[in-house]
């Protein structure tokens, strides 16, 4: 479901459009087509040209107090990940105004479209065996990529699992690996498999990416079952169960803002199965 602005945030969208124009001017870009807005109007982006090349220009807006650290720098910090199909940050700039900070990133243009217009899957996608092989290879390569970035810490994992599941799950993670950490269906493209949006990547509990995709697939049983069968060894492991519950807790947090209205009940049923094992 696409986020719809209200009268309260029309002014915010106008501000984003103004800053997209500022970024395009300062990076010598020409904007083509209609800009698109990110989750809850946090970002704005558009297809642009520079000389004869086509690129993607993205501008993110944050309060100054949030405009730093791993999340703020994630896309640029992913540049040394070369074995995964993903956009590359080619240029960037930052500026501020009053209590807000803006970051513009010029990225390689990815022509395949996202698998889903929403983060959760709502219809059966046409994904080939080659797509799944590319996906598997990407996650395997990413898991072994060394980094000191943390998508989750043990403290955050413990707090979130305790808040939703009390003492019904042991929150202590056995194995950590590098993850995209926001691998829903709007961050994957088809027919060619490309992983988009690298703000969140870093160390996460084993199985976190597969758990994320699985939880975002429950409304399309055929795809959910394919992931369930294909990655059973991961999902059924102790850390895989923790990862699913961690994703469920994160989605429940988001549902309070109005996201995922149809996914909440299936996730409650999945959580009941997982904590009752």
Secondary structure, 3 states (H helix, E strand, C coil): CCCCCCCCCHHHHHHHHHHHHHHHHHCCCEEEEEEEECHHHCEEEEEEEECCEEEEEEEEEEEHHHCCHHHHHHHHHHHHCCCCCECCEEEEEEEEECCEEEEEEEEECCCCEECCCCCCCCCCCCCCHHHHHHHHHHHHHHHCCCCCCECCCHHHHHHHHHHHHCCCCCCCCCCEEEECCCCCHHHEEECCCCECCCCCCEEEECCHHHHHHHHCCCCCHHHHHHHHHHCHHHHCCHHHHHHHHHHHHHHHHHHCCCCCCCCHHHHHHHHHHHHCC
